[in-house]
Amino acid sequence: MTQLTYTVYCTWDAEASCWVATSDDVPGLATGADTLEALVERLRVVIPELLEANGLLNPAETADVPFKVVAERDERAVLAA
């Protein structure tokens, strides 16, 4: 049996100064954190909870939930004079 890997998109919100996570694979996922590392830690808790709440995960049958983080942050570099 092939296990589904859930894809989570994380983007930097410059206005709010935090990372924001969303996913088409995980219904209801919308969370954020100050750092990407903190966001991944939060996702480790929130993803299984949301999947179970939406009837997409049976904890008795699943020991872990694999997910892929796709992070994007727009930046600018300035050439020193």
DRENTOR-578433 format. One line per field, with one value per residue: residue number from 1; residue in one letter; chain; x, y, z of N, C-alpha, C, O, CB in turn. Coordinates in nm, 4 decimals, m for minus. Glycine has a CB too. Example, Ala and Ser with C-alpha at 12.3 -4.5 7.8 and 13.67 -1.06 7.14 Angstrom:
2
i	[1/2] $
aa	[a/s] $
ch	[A/A] $
n.px	[1.3190/1.2850] $
n.py	[m0.5690/m0.2250] $
n.pz	[0.7800/0.7080] $
ca.px	[1.2300/1.3670] $
ca.py	[m0.4500/m0.1060] $
ca.pz	[0.7800/0.7140] $
c.px	[1.3200/1.2900] $
c.py	[m0.3300/0.0030] $
c.pz	[0.7800/0.7870] $
o.px	[1.4236/1.3409] $
o.py	[m0.3319/0.1138] $
o.pz	[0.8465/0.8039] $
cb.px	[1.1308/1.4084] $
cb.py	[m0.4473/m0.0598] $
cb.pz	[0.9046/0.5725] $
//
This chain:
81
i	[1/2/3/4/5/6/7/8/9/10/11/12/13/14/15/16/17/18/19/20/21/22/23/24/25/26/27/28/29/30/31/32/33/34/35/36/37/38/39/40/41/42/43/44/45/46/47/48/49/50/51/52/53/54/55/56/57/58/59/60/61/62/63/64/65/66/67/68/69/70/71/72/73/74/75/76/77/78/79/80/81] $
aa	[m/t/q/l/t/y/t/v/y/c/t/w/d/a/e/a/s/c/w/v/a/t/s/d/d/v/p/g/l/a/t/g/a/d/t/l/e/a/l/v/e/r/l/r/v/v/i/p/e/l/l/e/a/n/g/l/l/n/p/a/e/t/a/d/v/p/f/k/v/v/a/e/r/d/e/r/a/v/l/a/a] $
ch	[A/A/A/A/A/A/A/A/A/A/A/A/A/A/A/A/A/A/A/A/A/A/A/A/A/A/A/A/A/A/A/A/A/A/A/A/A/A/A/A/A/A/A/A/A/A/A/A/A/A/A/A/A/A/A/A/A/A/A/A/A/A/A/A/A/A/A/A/A/A/A/A/A/A/A/A/A/A/A/A/A] $
n.px	[0.0836/0.0642/0.1665/0.0249/0.1879/0.1551/0.1345/0.2558/0.2387/0.4485/0.4785/0.6457/0.5160/0.5604/0.4423/0.3108/0.5252/0.5837/0.5856/0.3553/0.1379/m0.0327/m0.2504/m0.3647/m0.4061/m0.4613/m0.7413/m0.8617/m0.6215/m0.4427/m0.2106/0.0449/0.3819/0.6680/0.9195/1.0481/1.1253/0.9838/0.7294/0.7213/0.7384/0.4907/0.3240/0.3634/0.1985/m0.0539/m0.1328/m0.1931/m0.4090/m0.6007/m0.6461/m0.7557/m0.9856/m1.1262/m1.1950/m1.0101/m0.8036/m0.7160/m0.6187/m0.5646/m0.4755/m0.2590/0.0709/0.2367/0.2426/0.3399/0.4728/0.5423/0.7284/0.7033/0.8708/0.8672/1.0130/1.0359/1.3062/1.5454/1.8534/2.1144/2.3493/2.6631/2.8192] $
n.py	[m0.1182/0.2170/0.5050/0.8217/1.1276/1.4321/1.7600/2.0713/2.4169/2.6789/3.0144/3.3290/3.5911/3.9094/4.1400/4.0580/3.9467/3.6655/3.3061/3.1370/2.8634/2.6612/2.4229/2.2219/1.9593/1.9080/1.9619/2.2663/2.3594/2.6238/2.7990/2.9597/3.0747/3.2196/3.1381/2.9225/2.6715/2.6526/2.6538/2.4108/2.2339/2.2897/2.2028/1.9280/1.8533/1.9666/1.8764/1.5866/1.6049/1.7621/1.6013/1.3734/1.4881/1.5524/1.3091/1.1736/1.0261/0.7477/0.6932/0.4471/0.2892/0.4200/0.5036/0.7178/1.0377/1.1349/1.4385/1.6985/1.9922/2.2868/2.5669/2.9212/3.2333/3.5634/3.7717/4.0436/4.1442/4.3751/4.5424/4.6161/4.9329] $
n.pz	[0.0000/m0.0907/0.0763/0.1218/0.0719/0.2169/0.0903/0.1908/0.1709/0.2462/0.3118/0.3388/0.5176/0.4886/0.5868/0.8229/0.9450/0.9669/0.9067/0.7006/0.6674/0.4315/0.2679/0.0022/0.0346/0.3000/0.4553/0.5871/0.6862/0.8037/0.9336/1.1325/1.2139/1.3819/1.2855/1.0274/1.1177/1.3613/1.2577/1.1169/1.3340/1.4544/1.2484/1.2615/1.4661/1.4076/1.1470/1.1569/1.3402/1.2009/0.9744/1.0934/1.2107/0.9827/0.8883/0.7331/0.8251/1.0094/1.3219/1.4396/1.2369/1.1266/1.1826/1.1410/0.9708/0.6697/0.5390/0.3034/0.2932/0.1225/0.0827/0.0455/m0.0060/m0.0808/m0.1572/m0.1674/m0.3024/m0.2548/m0.4423/m0.3237/m0.3091] $
ca.px	[0.0000/0.1400/0.1205/0.0182/0.2656/0.0794/0.2167/0.2220/0.3065/0.4808/0.5255/0.6789/0.4273/0.6453/0.3605/0.2876/0.6551/0.5747/0.5646/0.2163/0.1251/m0.1616/m0.2379/m0.4832/m0.4155/m0.5051/m0.8528/m0.8641/m0.4889/m0.4034/m0.1426/0.1672/0.4823/0.7732/1.0286/1.0099/1.1437/0.8702/0.6113/0.7274/0.7021/0.3465/0.2607/0.3705/0.0848/m0.1796/m0.1717/m0.2692/m0.5348/m0.6953/m0.6818/m0.8467/m1.1116/m1.1942/m1.2219/m0.9125/m0.6958/m0.7542/m0.4972/m0.5411/m0.4116/m0.1480/0.1681/0.2912/0.1843/0.4465/0.4369/0.6519/0.7185/0.7526/0.8813/0.8991/1.0309/1.0942/1.4075/1.6199/1.9944/2.1584/2.4902/2.7374/2.8882] $
ca.py	[0.0000/0.3405/0.6053/0.9555/1.2338/1.5564/1.8755/2.1936/2.5339/2.7776/3.1404/3.4338/3.7079/4.0192/4.2352/4.0007/3.8959/3.5258/3.2048/3.0921/2.7341/2.6203/2.2994/2.1683/1.8197/1.9020/2.0565/2.3530/2.3994/2.7639/2.8280/3.0354/3.0782/3.3193/3.0799/2.8048/2.5559/2.6495/2.6187/2.2659/2.1690/2.3052/2.1171/1.7885/1.8330/2.0109/1.7973/1.4664/1.6434/1.8042/1.4854/1.2906/1.5614/1.5508/1.1707/1.1295/0.9548/0.6597/0.6778/0.3064/0.2275/0.5015/0.5370/0.8502/1.1085/1.2053/1.5609/1.7702/2.1365/2.3667/2.7012/3.0274/3.3658/3.6583/3.8585/4.1293/4.1672/4.5066/4.5442/4.7155/5.0304] $
ca.pz	[0.0000/m0.0988/0.1707/0.0655/0.1339/0.2087/0.0552/0.2630/0.1153/0.3488/0.2536/0.4341/0.5141/0.5343/0.6625/0.9556/0.9912/1.0079/0.8049/0.6963/0.6002/0.3771/0.1916/m0.0646/0.0777/0.4397/0.4685/0.7042/0.7330/0.7924/1.0594/1.1123/1.3210/1.3592/1.2084/0.9493/1.2047/1.4543/1.1798/1.0922/1.4600/1.4689/1.1483/1.3090/1.5552/1.3469/1.0293/1.1941/1.4041/1.0972/0.8921/1.1718/1.2256/0.8534/0.8510/0.6337/0.8916/1.1192/1.4021/1.4704/1.1206/1.0786/1.2864/1.1126/0.8569/0.5978/0.4679/0.2364/0.3096/0.0108/0.1402/m0.0493/0.0549/m0.1756/m0.0987/m0.2602/m0.2694/m0.2999/m0.4769/m0.2459/m0.3936] $
c.px	[0.0882/0.0807/0.1295/0.1089/0.1909/0.1747/0.1642/0.3051/0.3245/0.5375/0.5509/0.5840/0.5054/0.5671/0.3373/0.4166/0.6458/0.5589/0.4211/0.2099/m0.0181/m0.1400/m0.3707/m0.5086/m0.4726/m0.6162/m0.8466/m0.7295/m0.4622/m0.3429/m0.0133/0.2587/0.5913/0.8888/0.9775/1.0221/1.0277/0.7421/0.6074/0.6904/0.5511/0.2723/0.2603/0.2539/m0.0471/m0.2249/m0.2467/m0.4046/m0.6398/m0.7388/m0.7798/m0.9838/m1.1938/m1.2222/m1.1274/m0.8000/m0.7539/m0.6292/m0.4651/m0.4664/m0.2849/m0.0562/0.2272/0.2260/0.2966/0.3941/0.5619/0.6261/0.7816/0.7511/0.9244/0.9066/1.0999/1.1880/1.4687/1.7627/2.0343/2.3086/2.5598/2.8160/3.0367] $
c.py	[0.1248/0.4439/0.7433/1.0498/1.3639/1.6720/1.9992/2.3064/2.6373/2.9019/3.2413/3.5507/3.8241/4.1186/4.1871/3.9501/3.7534/3.4358/3.1565/2.9637/2.7113/2.4925/2.2638/2.0249/1.8033/2.0049/2.1356/2.4001/2.5455/2.8009/2.9019/3.0273/3.1776/3.2683/2.9585/2.6783/2.5416/2.6110/2.4688/2.1892/2.1760/2.2139/1.9710/1.7541/1.8569/1.9220/1.6702/1.4990/1.6817/1.6878/1.3943/1.3576/1.5601/1.4090/1.1136/1.0462/0.8727/0.6335/0.5330/0.2361/0.2992/0.5403/0.6763/0.9076/1.1835/1.3317/1.6284/1.9188/2.2039/2.5112/2.8016/3.1603/3.4554/3.7531/3.9464/4.1419/4.3018/4.4992/4.6547/4.8060/5.0270] $
c.pz	[0.0000/m0.0036/0.1062/0.1433/0.1096/0.1802/0.1255/0.2041/0.2252/0.2808/0.3650/0.4121/0.5740/0.6196/0.8061/1.0202/1.0469/0.8856/0.8146/0.6146/0.5551/0.2977/0.1278/m0.0184/0.2186/0.4596/0.5995/0.7526/0.6998/0.9267/1.0302/1.2325/1.2823/1.2754/1.1314/1.0350/1.3030/1.3818/1.1516/1.2187/1.4829/1.3719/1.1912/1.4014/1.4819/1.2312/1.0684/1.2581/1.2997/1.0090/0.9655/1.1844/1.0972/0.8036/0.7476/0.6932/1.0060/1.2020/1.4371/1.3577/1.0758/1.1933/1.2659/0.9880/0.7861/0.5296/0.4141/0.2524/0.1886/0.0595/0.0347/0.0244/m0.0481/m0.1020/m0.2079/m0.2103/m0.3287/m0.3250/m0.3988/m0.3402/m0.3726] $
o.px	[0.1782/m0.0402/0.2300/0.1069/0.1661/0.2825/0.0448/0.4266/0.2279/0.6323/0.4868/0.5730/0.5157/0.6214/0.3434/0.4166/0.6925/0.5242/0.3699/0.2682/m0.1129/m0.0270/m0.4761/m0.6203/m0.5259/m0.5878/m0.8286/m0.7222/m0.4596/m0.4147/0.0324/0.2197/0.6050/0.9504/0.8754/0.9384/0.9788/0.6562/0.5016/0.6183/0.4905/0.1704/0.1662/0.2158/m0.1405/m0.3443/m0.3562/m0.5032/m0.7548/m0.8561/m0.8754/m1.0867/m1.3167/m1.2674/m1.1604/m0.7111/m0.8308/m0.5414/m0.3490/m0.4010/m0.2098/m0.0999/0.2632/0.1627/0.3439/0.2860/0.6708/0.5152/0.8982/0.6448/1.0059/0.8200/1.2093/1.1532/1.4453/1.7878/1.9929/2.3849/2.5214/2.8724/3.1097] $
o.py	[0.1363/0.4673/0.7770/1.0514/1.4015/1.6806/2.0291/2.2939/2.6785/2.8942/3.2388/3.6028/3.8361/4.1750/4.2664/3.9144/3.7243/3.4814/3.1369/2.9549/2.7380/2.4572/2.2740/1.9746/1.6976/2.1232/2.0791/2.4740/2.5851/2.8306/2.9059/2.9798/3.2148/3.3453/2.8997/2.5885/2.4309/2.5432/2.4066/2.0897/2.0781/2.1545/1.8979/1.6376/1.7774/1.8948/1.6475/1.4296/1.6389/1.6776/1.3443/1.2913/1.5659/1.3903/1.0155/1.0008/0.9227/0.5593/0.5000/0.1343/0.2450/0.6026/0.7441/0.8362/1.2852/1.3321/1.6174/1.9662/2.1808/2.5711/2.7722/3.1948/3.4249/3.8078/3.9244/4.1493/4.3373/4.4550/4.7714/4.7597/5.1031] $
o.pz	[0.0832/m0.0031/0.0436/0.2664/m0.0050/0.2390/0.1212/0.1890/0.2895/0.2027/0.4700/0.3011/0.6961/0.7146/0.9000/1.1380/1.1570/0.7766/0.9248/0.5065/0.6289/0.2641/0.1907/m0.0310/0.2527/0.4787/0.7074/0.8507/0.5832/1.0222/0.9160/1.3392/1.1658/1.2017/1.1671/1.0255/1.3256/1.4382/1.1614/1.2114/1.5264/1.4073/1.1603/1.4128/1.4928/1.2186/1.0168/1.2337/1.3089/0.9730/0.9063/1.1703/1.1018/0.6907/0.6810/0.6211/1.0881/1.1580/1.4619/1.3807/0.9947/1.2901/1.3621/0.9102/0.8366/0.4706/0.4704/0.2280/0.1566/0.0757/m0.0527/0.1048/m0.0954/0.0026/m0.3267/m0.0900/m0.4390/m0.2392/m0.4060/m0.4393/m0.4362] $
cb.px	[m0.0952/0.1415/0.2030/m0.1263/0.4123/0.0000/0.2192/0.2472/0.2269/0.5818/0.4225/0.8275/0.2915/0.7078/0.2257/0.1872/0.7120/0.4569/0.6645/0.1225/0.1702/m0.2248/m0.1891/m0.4666/m0.2793/m0.3854/m0.9858/m0.9306/m0.3804/m0.5259/m0.1147/0.1350/0.5431/0.8260/1.1467/1.0979/1.2759/0.8528/0.6086/0.8688/0.7770/0.3058/0.3317/0.5032/0.0953/m0.1652/m0.0480/m0.1874/m0.5118/m0.6336/m0.5558/m0.7877/m1.0840/m1.1114/m1.3593/m0.8544/m0.5874/m0.8177/m0.5102/m0.6731/m0.5085/m0.2000/0.2795/0.4441/0.0699/0.5105/0.3594/0.6633/0.7871/0.6647/0.9800/0.7942/1.1151/0.9834/1.5173/1.5532/2.0867/2.1235/2.5094/2.8327/2.8369] $
cb.py	[m0.0003/0.3940/0.6000/1.0072/1.2397/1.5817/1.8971/2.1788/2.5937/2.7198/3.1966/3.4786/3.6819/4.0908/4.2570/3.8869/3.9886/3.5053/3.0871/3.2022/2.6201/2.7326/2.1847/2.1736/1.7559/1.9282/1.9819/2.2843/2.3102/2.8583/2.6983/3.1793/2.9358/3.3673/3.0405/2.7928/2.5674/2.7862/2.6975/2.2241/2.2343/2.4513/2.1313/1.7639/1.9256/2.1529/1.7608/1.3814/1.7602/1.9134/1.4065/1.2632/1.7051/1.6253/1.1597/1.2485/1.0531/0.5254/0.7571/0.2357/0.2230/0.6267/0.4333/0.8439/1.2068/1.1127/1.6570/1.7307/2.1830/2.3470/2.7023/3.0338/3.3575/3.7378/3.7750/4.2700/4.0512/4.6183/4.5636/4.6466/5.1691] $
cb.pz	[0.1216/m0.2433/0.3015/0.0658/0.0770/0.3396/m0.0975/0.4174/m0.0043/0.4532/0.1514/0.4196/0.5931/0.4149/0.5920/0.9461/1.0979/1.1055/0.8206/0.6357/0.6927/0.2880/0.2810/m0.2187/0.0716/0.5384/0.4600/0.8132/0.6708/0.7543/1.1392/1.0819/1.3468/1.4900/1.3009/0.8221/1.2807/1.5232/1.0483/1.0438/1.5777/1.4461/1.0145/1.3821/1.6767/1.2981/0.9472/1.2897/1.5013/1.0112/0.8529/1.3112/1.2674/0.7509/0.8007/0.5634/0.9432/1.0669/1.5284/1.4972/1.0066/1.0077/1.2890/1.0953/0.9024/0.4938/0.5598/0.0841/0.4413/m0.1211/0.2575/m0.1629/0.1890/m0.2496/m0.0272/m0.2742/m0.3238/m0.1950/m0.6289/m0.1443/m0.3672] $
//
